[in-house]
Amino acid sequence: ACFEPSLDYCVVKMPRWDLSKFTRVSKNIGSSMKSVGEVMAIGRNFEEAFQKALRMVDENVTGFDPNLKDVDEEELKEPTDKRMFVVAAALNANYSVEKLYDLTKIDRWFLEKMKNIIEVYGQIEKHGLNIPKELLLRAKQLGFSDKQIANSEGSTELAVRSQRKEYGVLPFVKQIDTVAGEWPASTNYLYMTYNAAAHDIDFVGGYTMVIGSGVYRIGSSVEFDWCAVGCLRELRNLGRKTVMVNYNPETVSTDYDMCDRLYFEEISFEVVMNIYDVENPEGIILSMGGQLPNNIAMDLHRQQARILGTSPESVDGAENRFKFSRMLDRKGILQPRWKELTNLKSALEFSKDVGYPCLVRPSYVLSGAAMNVAHCDKDLEEYLLSASQVSKEHPVVISKFLTEAKEIDVDAVAADGEILCMAVSEHVENAGVHSGDATLVTPPQDINAETLEQIKVIACDIASLLDVTGPFNMQLIA
């Protein structure tokens, strides 16, 4: 094809390195393959796509944030998975582009673009709560999220959202043009941007939205994509039109012929709600994407979004460790002794009382992030700090860790709290190895009939207590 491309979008792909999962692993990145997944962000300028990509790689990051890391010239010389945040801090500390180029060898063009983002940070902080419309629009065009703006001006995400709507600063849905403007394109690859004046498509409603799993990481990978694809196929068989939201280019769910509309977008409350507002779908299915969609379930629910499947209140009842443990106690389902963490002193007292080892369990986390077994007071102090950083808005629970115990995995599907089918698997290793890393055997080889019966009773109780509709999974200790 010999025609001149007229491209109107910019794509940023970024790998995810889960290096913090390992101790004694070098954080430096070079030509050897260390990444475990990748994301693809689309915007209309580099700044927009770059900030989107940073949030996609790590849901705890709000964007190109200068407050995450301290300036350290040694860290700037070597590429690591977190170096861009040191660059952000350096730009914020008035390092010149030339000086940063000498230290990092990152092309000046990119450094100039990053500087643009940091300059807008400064302006937002200066204006505080009464941010003018022009600045808000400029920030959104450079890929700032509502939460990021809220953190800089000292308000909340919802406050920024309502102010943005008041100002009429809204995103537009754009199509990826696969034929470089030579003739009209009709692809269903879509993305949202603030650098536009009109939508590329019409919104007729009546779609069903499925949220994907986002970036592959240790402990969450292709299994959730398989669920999402199965869901899309089944919806299609039922004659439903589907909208898929996912940003992982390695997945089958982001194949253009898998669904009717494909949004290559962030899986965050803000973006999913923006898509929901324009598409006005019949409902959103969150249960196919693993942890990320669960994290935004309550926020969507509070904005009156129609959630299909298990209700967000029940999701919260399962994800919130304190609520879940309390529910088990009320029903008389046995569990190791536990206590909600309020301060370090009470945590140390509890551990002395039940005896080490103890398990630190933050809420709303994926694949055992910051979940650690503490063997002494020093361990406990260190782990509680990292757990409270990961699980900022949700409770952290400590419980007695049972050694030499057998772990059993139950996967089931329920409708309105009634179990339709279930599979029981047995871990080969003792309890304490995360189920994503363990070896599982099904049907179980070493469980007697009485235990199996008890497992079924517990599974049925929990399904009805949480009124589950859809798939669920749990681990039991025998």
Kinemage of the C-alpha trace (Angstrom):
@kinemage 1
@onewidth
@group {chain A} dominant
@subgroup {mainchain}
@vectorlist {calphas} color= white
{ca ala a 1} P 0.000 0.000 0.000
{ca cys a 2} L 1.651 3.217 -1.139
{ca phe a 3} L -0.290 5.966 0.517
{ca glu a 4} L 0.741 8.622 2.922
{ca pro a 5} L -0.483 7.866 6.458
{ca ser a 6} L -2.392 10.540 8.326
{ca leu a 7} L -2.263 9.282 11.875
{ca asp a 8} L -4.280 11.035 14.550
{ca tyr a 9} L -3.475 8.877 17.563
{ca cys a 10} L -0.475 7.866 19.625
{ca val a 11} L 0.019 4.444 21.206
{ca val a 12} L 2.219 3.804 24.251
{ca lys a 13} L 3.009 0.218 25.160
{ca met a 14} L 4.525 -0.435 28.549
{ca pro a 15} L 5.665 -3.701 30.170
{ca arg a 16} L 4.767 -4.662 33.727
{ca trp a 17} L 7.595 -6.030 35.851
{ca asp a 18} L 6.542 -7.722 39.072
{ca leu a 19} L 10.034 -7.444 40.520
{ca ser a 20} L 8.802 -6.396 43.963
{ca lys a 21} L 7.307 -9.896 44.359
{ca phe a 22} L 10.827 -11.324 44.659
{ca thr a 23} L 13.502 -10.760 47.223
{ca arg a 24} L 17.136 -10.569 46.083
{ca val a 25} L 16.198 -9.906 42.440
{ca ser a 26} L 17.955 -7.054 40.653
{ca lys a 27} L 15.492 -4.272 39.830
{ca asn a 28} L 17.621 -3.149 36.865
{ca ile a 29} L 16.141 -3.789 33.465
{ca gly a 30} L 18.154 -4.407 30.334
{ca ser a 31} L 17.863 -6.641 27.315
{ca ser a 32} L 16.940 -9.778 29.286
{ca met a 33} L 13.237 -10.611 29.483
{ca lys a 34} L 11.894 -9.855 32.959
{ca ser a 35} L 8.430 -8.476 32.278
{ca val a 36} L 5.328 -10.536 33.022
{ca gly a 37} L 2.764 -8.583 31.007
{ca glu a 38} L 2.192 -5.463 28.968
{ca val a 39} L -0.373 -2.719 28.466
{ca met a 40} L -1.349 -0.606 25.481
{ca ala a 41} L -2.643 2.928 25.945
{ca ile a 42} L -4.074 5.083 23.172
{ca gly a 43} L -4.334 8.855 23.226
{ca arg a 44} L -4.025 11.809 20.895
{ca asn a 45} L -0.694 12.999 22.223
{ca phe a 46} L 2.224 11.357 23.974
{ca glu a 47} L 1.440 12.808 27.414
{ca glu a 48} L -2.114 11.459 27.387
{ca ala a 49} L -1.154 7.949 26.279
{ca phe a 50} L 1.888 7.860 28.609
{ca gln a 51} L -0.104 8.724 31.748
{ca lys a 52} L -2.842 6.256 30.813
{ca ala a 53} L -0.211 3.527 30.404
{ca leu a 54} L 1.330 4.239 33.820
{ca arg a 55} L -2.069 3.805 35.479
{ca met a 56} L -2.779 0.634 33.499
{ca val a 57} L 0.483 -0.992 34.596
{ca asp a 58} L -0.203 -0.317 38.292
{ca glu a 59} L -3.667 0.539 39.555
{ca asn a 60} L -2.202 2.166 42.688
{ca val a 61} L -0.479 4.856 40.615
{ca thr a 62} L -2.419 7.966 39.556
{ca gly a 63} L -0.135 8.928 36.651
{ca phe a 64} L 3.268 10.548 36.194
{ca asp a 65} L 3.405 11.370 39.890
{ca pro a 66} L 6.388 13.401 41.212
{ca asn a 67} L 5.617 12.498 44.847
{ca leu a 68} L 6.135 8.734 44.680
{ca lys a 69} L 9.933 8.671 44.700
{ca asp a 70} L 12.766 10.866 45.964
{ca val a 71} L 15.332 12.382 43.627
{ca asp a 72} L 18.364 10.124 43.444
{ca glu a 73} L 20.943 10.640 40.717
{ca glu a 74} L 22.258 7.097 41.046
{ca glu a 75} L 18.759 5.743 40.376
{ca leu a 76} L 18.456 7.968 37.322
{ca lys a 77} L 21.537 6.430 35.684
{ca glu a 78} L 20.231 2.846 35.640
{ca pro a 79} L 16.885 1.874 34.070
{ca thr a 80} L 14.596 0.205 36.635
{ca asp a 81} L 10.883 -0.539 36.690
{ca lys a 82} L 10.271 2.594 38.791
{ca arg a 83} L 12.781 4.997 37.237
{ca met a 84} L 10.160 7.188 35.516
{ca phe a 85} L 8.875 8.286 38.934
{ca val a 86} L 12.387 9.365 39.901
{ca val a 87} L 12.458 11.349 36.629
{ca ala a 88} L 9.125 12.933 37.656
{ca ala a 89} L 10.565 13.894 41.049
{ca ala a 90} L 13.700 15.322 39.390
{ca leu a 91} L 11.664 17.437 36.950
{ca asn a 92} L 9.615 18.643 39.912
{ca ala a 93} L 12.876 19.604 41.655
{ca asn a 94} L 13.709 21.831 38.644
{ca tyr a 95} L 16.301 19.589 37.018
{ca ser a 96} L 16.878 20.806 33.445
{ca val a 97} L 16.117 18.599 30.445
{ca glu a 98} L 19.814 18.711 29.511
{ca lys a 99} L 20.942 17.515 32.932
{ca leu a 100} L 18.380 14.703 32.902
{ca tyr a 101} L 19.452 13.735 29.398
{ca asp a 102} L 23.063 13.415 30.598
{ca leu a 103} L 21.994 11.252 33.542
{ca thr a 104} L 19.341 9.044 31.922
{ca lys a 105} L 20.137 9.136 28.189
{ca ile a 106} L 16.356 9.318 27.630
{ca asp a 107} L 15.723 11.266 24.426
{ca arg a 108} L 15.139 14.987 25.001
{ca trp a 109} L 11.817 14.835 23.119
{ca phe a 110} L 10.377 12.496 25.777
{ca leu a 111} L 11.843 14.542 28.625
{ca glu a 112} L 10.210 17.704 27.228
{ca lys a 113} L 6.864 15.905 27.115
{ca met a 114} L 7.291 14.709 30.707
{ca lys a 115} L 8.161 18.261 31.721
{ca asn a 116} L 4.822 19.442 30.264
{ca ile a 117} L 3.006 17.084 32.652
{ca ile a 118} L 4.971 18.259 35.701
{ca glu a 119} L 4.323 21.926 34.819
{ca val a 120} L 0.564 21.285 34.842
{ca tyr a 121} L 0.943 19.563 38.247
{ca gly a 122} L 2.441 22.793 39.590
{ca gln a 123} L -0.372 24.921 38.161
{ca ile a 124} L -3.072 22.671 39.670
{ca glu a 125} L -1.398 22.799 43.096
{ca lys a 126} L -1.192 26.594 42.860
{ca his a 127} L -4.904 27.003 42.052
{ca gly a 128} L -6.051 24.546 44.707
{ca leu a 129} L -9.763 23.887 44.889
{ca asn a 130} L -10.958 26.590 42.473
{ca ile a 131} L -9.387 25.195 39.325
{ca pro a 132} L -10.446 27.159 36.198
{ca lys a 133} L -12.067 25.397 33.241
{ca glu a 134} L -9.118 26.032 30.888
{ca leu a 135} L -6.646 24.389 33.273
{ca leu a 136} L -8.947 21.423 33.936
{ca leu a 137} L -9.337 20.856 30.186
{ca arg a 138} L -5.565 21.198 29.655
{ca ala a 139} L -4.906 18.653 32.429
{ca lys a 140} L -7.403 16.179 30.965
{ca gln a 141} L -5.841 16.631 27.506
{ca leu a 142} L -2.468 15.704 28.998
{ca gly a 143} L -3.914 12.486 30.414
{ca phe a 144} L -4.539 13.498 34.042
{ca ser a 145} L -7.138 11.346 35.808
{ca asp a 146} L -9.792 12.852 38.081
{ca lys a 147} L -8.133 11.186 41.091
{ca gln a 148} L -4.747 12.633 40.103
{ca ile a 149} L -6.208 16.151 39.883
{ca ala a 150} L -8.036 15.604 43.201
{ca asn a 151} L -4.789 14.541 44.932
{ca ser a 152} L -2.997 17.647 43.650
{ca glu a 153} L -5.697 20.123 44.620
{ca gly a 154} L -6.682 18.407 47.866
{ca ser a 155} L -10.249 17.303 47.047
{ca thr a 156} L -11.903 13.994 46.070
{ca glu a 157} L -12.295 12.159 42.774
{ca leu a 158} L -16.079 12.579 42.810
{ca ala a 159} L -15.781 16.326 43.457
{ca val a 160} L -13.487 16.692 40.429
{ca arg a 161} L -15.857 14.531 38.379
{ca ser a 162} L -18.894 16.688 39.147
{ca gln a 163} L -16.925 19.911 38.576
{ca arg a 164} L -15.718 18.536 35.241
{ca lys a 165} L -19.277 17.751 34.196
{ca glu a 166} L -20.394 21.218 35.274
{ca tyr a 167} L -17.707 22.768 33.073
{ca gly a 168} L -18.726 20.463 30.213
{ca val a 169} L -15.251 18.905 30.029
{ca leu a 170} L -16.192 15.465 28.716
{ca pro a 171} L -14.275 12.807 26.781
{ca phe a 172} L -15.035 11.841 23.201
{ca val a 173} L -15.010 8.319 21.785
{ca lys a 174} L -12.644 7.939 18.845
{ca gln a 175} L -12.134 5.088 16.404
{ca ile a 176} L -8.733 3.778 15.443
{ca asp a 177} L -8.306 4.431 11.769
{ca thr a 178} L -6.735 1.363 10.162
{ca val a 179} L -6.635 2.809 6.634
{ca ala a 180} L -4.793 6.058 7.444
{ca gly a 181} L -7.601 8.337 6.332
{ca glu a 182} L -7.646 7.100 2.722
{ca trp a 183} L -11.285 5.969 2.914
{ca pro a 184} L -13.816 5.662 5.758
{ca ala a 185} L -12.810 3.125 8.408
{ca ser a 186} L -15.371 1.048 10.247
{ca thr a 187} L -13.340 -0.751 12.892
{ca asn a 188} L -14.624 -1.321 16.401
{ca tyr a 189} L -11.310 -0.410 18.077
{ca leu a 190} L -12.293 2.533 20.269
{ca tyr a 191} L -10.602 4.801 22.788
{ca met a 192} L -11.571 7.903 24.767
{ca thr a 193} L -9.804 11.232 24.570
{ca tyr a 194} L -10.232 14.850 25.604
{ca asn a 195} L -8.310 16.025 22.518
{ca ala a 196} L -11.350 15.952 20.245
{ca ala a 197} L -14.529 17.830 19.418
{ca ala a 198} L -16.933 15.066 18.379
{ca his a 199} L -17.644 11.332 18.729
{ca asp a 200} L -16.739 9.001 15.853
{ca ile a 201} L -19.665 6.650 16.490
{ca asp a 202} L -23.358 6.765 17.390
{ca phe a 203} L -24.673 5.374 20.664
{ca val a 204} L -27.805 3.301 20.290
{ca gly a 205} L -27.812 1.631 23.731
{ca gly a 206} L -28.822 -1.945 24.433
{ca tyr a 207} L -25.282 -3.295 24.747
{ca thr a 208} L -23.980 -5.461 27.585
{ca met a 209} L -20.609 -4.352 28.978
{ca val a 210} L -17.961 -6.888 29.988
{ca ile a 211} L -14.895 -5.697 31.899
{ca gly a 212} L -11.643 -7.549 31.220
{ca ser a 213} L -8.796 -8.344 33.592
{ca gly a 214} L -6.240 -5.755 32.516
{ca val a 215} L -2.527 -6.405 32.648
{ca tyr a 216} L -1.117 -9.899 33.113
{ca arg a 217} L 0.819 -10.207 36.345
{ca ile a 218} L 2.086 -12.920 38.625
{ca gly a 219} L -1.018 -14.630 39.952
{ca ser a 220} L -3.487 -13.287 37.394
{ca ser a 221} L -3.159 -14.168 33.788
{ca val a 222} L -4.895 -15.856 30.908
{ca glu a 223} L -7.521 -17.611 33.070
{ca phe a 224} L -9.499 -14.376 33.466
{ca asp a 225} L -9.230 -13.698 29.749
{ca trp a 226} L -10.658 -17.143 29.104
{ca cys a 227} L -13.596 -16.235 31.361
{ca ala a 228} L -14.161 -12.920 29.559
{ca val a 229} L -14.047 -14.549 26.119
{ca gly a 230} L -16.435 -17.306 27.226
{ca cys a 231} L -18.778 -14.619 28.532
{ca leu a 232} L -18.644 -12.628 25.265
{ca arg a 233} L -19.329 -15.757 23.201
{ca glu a 234} L -22.259 -16.767 25.365
{ca leu a 235} L -23.760 -13.267 25.217
{ca arg a 236} L -23.425 -13.364 21.444
{ca asn a 237} L -25.207 -16.755 21.381
{ca leu a 238} L -28.021 -15.165 23.392
{ca gly a 239} L -28.321 -12.457 20.747
{ca arg a 240} L -26.846 -9.690 22.934
{ca lys a 241} L -24.601 -6.950 21.578
{ca thr a 242} L -21.399 -6.659 23.579
{ca val a 243} L -18.959 -3.964 24.678
{ca met a 244} L -15.550 -5.121 25.916
{ca val a 245} L -13.280 -2.919 28.040
{ca asn a 246} L -9.669 -4.114 28.297
{ca tyr a 247} L -6.234 -2.692 27.573
{ca asn a 248} L -4.074 -5.779 27.295
{ca pro a 249} L -2.856 -6.390 23.727
{ca glu a 250} L -1.834 -9.982 24.564
{ca thr a 251} L -5.406 -11.158 25.113
{ca val a 252} L -8.030 -12.829 22.950
{ca ser a 253} L -10.730 -10.574 24.436
{ca thr a 254} L -9.087 -7.612 22.682
{ca asp a 255} L -9.471 -9.344 19.320
{ca tyr a 256} L -11.629 -7.110 17.138
{ca asp a 257} L -14.050 -9.860 16.100
{ca met a 258} L -14.704 -11.046 19.675
{ca cys a 259} L -17.212 -8.299 20.478
{ca asp a 260} L -19.293 -5.570 18.851
{ca arg a 261} L -17.400 -2.688 20.436
{ca leu a 262} L -13.935 -2.828 21.924
{ca tyr a 263} L -12.671 -0.054 24.180
{ca phe a 264} L -8.880 -0.109 24.635
{ca glu a 265} L -9.226 1.774 27.894
{ca glu a 266} L -8.288 1.850 31.558
{ca ile a 267} L -10.258 -0.289 33.973
{ca ser a 268} L -10.846 2.401 36.567
{ca phe a 269} L -14.002 3.839 38.067
{ca glu a 270} L -13.635 7.073 36.099
{ca val a 271} L -13.206 5.530 32.647
{ca val a 272} L -15.713 2.683 33.021
{ca met a 273} L -18.265 5.231 34.251
{ca asn a 274} L -17.488 7.525 31.291
{ca ile a 275} L -18.079 4.632 28.863
{ca tyr a 276} L -21.223 3.695 30.782
{ca asp a 277} L -22.522 7.276 30.497
{ca val a 278} L -22.157 7.399 26.703
{ca glu a 279} L -23.113 3.800 25.875
{ca asn a 280} L -25.959 3.492 28.415
{ca pro a 281} L -25.689 -0.322 28.385
{ca glu a 282} L -28.204 -2.795 29.795
{ca gly a 283} L -25.681 -3.721 32.464
{ca ile a 284} L -22.039 -4.327 33.362
{ca ile a 285} L -20.545 -7.766 34.023
{ca leu a 286} L -17.664 -7.458 36.502
{ca ser a 287} L -17.186 -11.075 37.549
{ca met a 288} L -15.094 -12.113 34.513
{ca gly a 289} L -12.087 -9.856 35.066
{ca gly a 290} L -10.714 -10.942 38.419
{ca gln a 291} L -9.551 -8.379 40.956
{ca leu a 292} L -9.544 -5.080 39.028
{ca pro a 293} L -13.292 -4.945 38.269
{ca asn a 294} L -14.066 -6.028 41.860
{ca asn a 295} L -12.099 -3.029 43.123
{ca ile a 296} L -14.412 -0.586 41.351
{ca ala a 297} L -17.688 -2.466 41.973
{ca met a 298} L -18.819 -0.363 44.952
{ca asp a 299} L -17.904 2.959 43.296
{ca leu a 300} L -19.913 2.073 40.173
{ca his a 301} L -22.799 0.888 42.322
{ca arg a 302} L -22.893 4.184 44.244
{ca gln a 303} L -23.305 6.005 40.924
{ca gln a 304} L -26.341 3.809 40.135
{ca ala a 305} L -24.630 1.774 37.398
{ca arg a 306} L -26.497 -1.466 36.653
{ca ile a 307} L -24.231 -4.350 37.732
{ca leu a 308} L -25.142 -7.835 36.476
{ca gly a 309} L -24.342 -10.854 38.656
{ca thr a 310} L -23.385 -10.795 42.326
{ca ser a 311} L -24.336 -7.463 43.901
{ca pro a 312} L -21.492 -5.046 44.739
{ca glu a 313} L -22.505 -5.129 48.423
{ca ser a 314} L -21.852 -8.882 48.433
{ca val a 315} L -18.555 -8.382 46.583
{ca asp a 316} L -17.576 -5.914 49.285
{ca gly a 317} L -18.673 -8.405 51.955
{ca ala a 318} L -16.245 -10.943 50.486
{ca glu a 319} L -13.347 -8.570 49.662
{ca asn a 320} L -13.387 -6.644 52.927
{ca arg a 321} L -11.519 -8.981 55.292
{ca phe a 322} L -13.159 -7.581 58.406
{ca lys a 323} L -16.732 -7.940 57.085
{ca phe a 324} L -15.999 -11.423 55.735
{ca ser a 325} L -14.442 -12.742 58.952
{ca arg a 326} L -17.291 -11.284 60.989
{ca met a 327} L -19.837 -12.963 58.691
{ca leu a 328} L -18.143 -16.353 59.166
{ca asp a 329} L -18.213 -15.891 62.945
{ca arg a 330} L -21.928 -15.078 62.867
{ca lys a 331} L -22.666 -18.203 60.816
{ca gly a 332} L -20.421 -20.380 62.984
{ca ile a 333} L -18.052 -21.320 60.149
{ca leu a 334} L -14.680 -22.039 61.729
{ca gln a 335} L -11.660 -19.916 60.872
{ca pro a 336} L -8.273 -19.228 62.477
{ca arg a 337} L -8.380 -16.582 65.246
{ca trp a 338} L -8.300 -13.108 63.720
{ca lys a 339} L -8.345 -9.424 64.579
{ca glu a 340} L -8.746 -6.248 62.581
{ca leu a 341} L -5.636 -4.109 62.673
{ca thr a 342} L -6.126 -0.678 64.188
{ca asn a 343} L -2.636 0.056 65.463
{ca leu a 344} L 0.698 -1.676 65.839
{ca lys a 345} L 0.436 -2.099 69.622
{ca ser a 346} L -2.799 -4.109 69.454
{ca ala a 347} L -1.359 -6.180 66.592
{ca leu a 348} L 1.695 -7.125 68.640
{ca glu a 349} L -0.511 -7.981 71.643
{ca phe a 350} L -2.742 -10.199 69.473
{ca ser a 351} L 0.304 -12.029 68.047
{ca lys a 352} L 1.684 -12.615 71.544
{ca asp a 353} L -1.695 -13.937 72.590
{ca val a 354} L -2.170 -16.470 69.754
{ca gly a 355} L 1.555 -17.104 69.186
{ca tyr a 356} L 3.550 -16.766 65.975
{ca pro a 357} L 3.447 -17.435 63.025
{ca cys a 358} L 0.707 -14.945 62.069
{ca leu a 359} L -0.702 -14.062 58.654
{ca val a 360} L -1.097 -10.431 57.550
{ca arg a 361} L -4.021 -10.059 55.146
{ca pro a 362} L -4.876 -6.755 53.426
{ca ser a 363} L -8.290 -6.348 51.720
{ca tyr a 364} L -9.010 -5.957 47.998
{ca val a 365} L -5.635 -7.267 46.864
{ca leu a 366} L -4.727 -9.609 44.080
{ca ser a 367} L -2.729 -12.827 44.234
{ca gly a 368} L -1.484 -12.403 47.756
{ca ala a 369} L 0.066 -8.956 47.291
{ca ala a 370} L 1.531 -7.826 50.639
{ca met a 371} L 0.177 -10.999 52.263
{ca asn a 372} L 2.921 -12.336 54.474
{ca val a 373} L 3.551 -14.816 57.272
{ca ala a 374} L 5.231 -13.078 60.209
{ca his a 375} L 7.426 -15.133 62.542
{ca cys a 376} L 8.447 -12.411 65.004
{ca asp a 377} L 7.619 -8.849 66.103
{ca lys a 378} L 10.102 -7.331 63.642
{ca asp a 379} L 8.520 -9.235 60.718
{ca leu a 380} L 5.072 -8.132 61.801
{ca glu a 381} L 6.035 -4.459 61.941
{ca glu a 382} L 7.591 -4.566 58.473
{ca tyr a 383} L 4.715 -6.481 56.854
{ca leu a 384} L 1.999 -4.326 58.398
{ca leu a 385} L 3.624 -1.258 56.923
{ca ser a 386} L 3.648 -2.697 53.393
{ca ala a 387} L 0.111 -4.080 53.796
{ca ser a 388} L -1.315 -0.740 54.893
{ca gln a 389} L 0.359 0.918 51.885
{ca val a 390} L -1.229 -1.568 49.468
{ca ser a 391} L -4.641 -1.551 51.126
{ca lys a 392} L -4.961 2.142 51.966
{ca glu a 393} L -8.739 2.506 52.118
{ca his a 394} L -9.578 -0.977 53.365
{ca pro a 395} L -8.981 -2.920 56.574
{ca val a 396} L -5.968 -5.150 57.206
{ca val a 397} L -6.645 -8.290 59.245
{ca ile a 398} L -4.140 -10.465 61.153
{ca ser a 399} L -4.910 -14.098 61.807
{ca lys a 400} L -3.121 -17.094 63.308
{ca phe a 401} L -1.248 -19.009 60.588
{ca leu a 402} L -1.824 -22.755 60.796
{ca thr a 403} L 1.303 -24.743 59.943
{ca glu a 404} L 1.231 -28.254 58.427
{ca ala a 405} L -2.380 -27.742 57.306
{ca lys a 406} L -3.950 -29.046 54.116
{ca glu a 407} L -5.419 -26.470 51.741
{ca ile a 408} L -8.484 -27.137 49.595
{ca asp a 409} L -9.696 -25.020 46.676
{ca val a 410} L -13.387 -24.789 45.800
{ca asp a 411} L -14.567 -23.348 42.492
{ca ala a 412} L -18.295 -22.979 42.039
{ca val a 413} L -21.008 -21.222 40.059
{ca ala a 414} L -24.169 -20.063 41.798
{ca ala a 415} L -27.409 -18.321 40.867
{ca asp a 416} L -29.149 -16.191 43.503
{ca gly a 417} L -27.159 -17.911 46.244
{ca glu a 418} L -27.944 -21.475 45.060
{ca ile a 419} L -24.931 -23.483 43.892
{ca leu a 420} L -25.366 -24.909 40.383
{ca cys a 421} L -22.059 -26.763 40.108
{ca met a 422} L -18.806 -26.995 42.021
{ca ala a 423} L -15.359 -28.540 41.764
{ca val a 424} L -13.123 -29.380 44.713
{ca ser a 425} L -9.334 -29.443 44.256
{ca glu a 426} L -6.687 -30.380 46.756
{ca his a 427} L -3.320 -28.629 47.133
{ca val a 428} L -0.276 -30.887 47.006
{ca glu a 429} L 1.739 -28.391 49.093
{ca asn a 430} L 0.803 -27.430 52.642
{ca ala a 431} L -1.272 -24.299 53.230
{ca gly a 432} L 0.751 -21.133 52.794
{ca val a 433} L 1.680 -21.495 49.118
{ca his a 434} L -0.525 -19.125 47.107
{ca ser a 435} L -3.044 -21.049 44.983
{ca gly a 436} L -1.659 -19.330 41.880
{ca asp a 437} L 1.725 -20.960 42.566
{ca ala a 438} L 0.578 -24.269 44.068
{ca thr a 439} L 0.048 -27.680 42.473
{ca leu a 440} L -3.610 -28.703 42.534
{ca val a 441} L -5.193 -32.108 42.061
{ca thr a 442} L -8.815 -32.758 41.150
{ca pro a 443} L -10.687 -34.876 42.116
{ca pro a 444} L -9.098 -34.697 45.599
{ca gln a 445} L -7.048 -37.798 46.517
{ca asp a 446} L -6.641 -37.477 50.249
{ca ile a 447} L -9.942 -36.173 51.648
{ca asn a 448} L -12.442 -38.412 53.409
{ca ala a 449} L -16.186 -38.382 52.674
{ca glu a 450} L -16.991 -36.543 55.898
{ca thr a 451} L -14.624 -33.660 55.056
{ca leu a 452} L -16.011 -33.497 51.512
{ca glu a 453} L -19.535 -33.226 52.881
{ca gln a 454} L -18.452 -30.454 55.240
{ca ile a 455} L -16.808 -28.592 52.323
{ca lys a 456} L -20.110 -28.701 50.406
{ca val a 457} L -22.033 -27.403 53.424
{ca ile a 458} L -19.611 -24.473 53.890
{ca ala a 459} L -19.660 -23.631 50.157
{ca cys a 460} L -23.487 -23.632 50.131
{ca asp a 461} L -23.615 -21.477 53.284
{ca ile a 462} L -21.209 -18.881 51.912
{ca ala a 463} L -22.945 -18.767 48.511
{ca ser a 464} L -26.279 -18.067 50.178
{ca leu a 465} L -24.860 -15.606 52.742
{ca leu a 466} L -23.297 -13.537 49.935
{ca asp a 467} L -26.199 -14.214 47.552
{ca val a 468} L -23.715 -15.079 44.794
{ca thr a 469} L -24.784 -14.986 41.155
{ca gly a 470} L -21.953 -16.119 38.920
{ca pro a 471} L -18.574 -17.742 39.548
{ca phe a 472} L -16.753 -17.732 42.895
{ca asn a 473} L -13.685 -19.375 44.379
{ca met a 474} L -12.536 -19.993 47.933
{ca gln a 475} L -9.802 -21.740 49.868
{ca leu a 476} L -10.445 -23.900 52.918
{ca ile a 477} L -8.041 -25.374 55.443
{ca ala a 478} L -8.496 -28.947 56.640
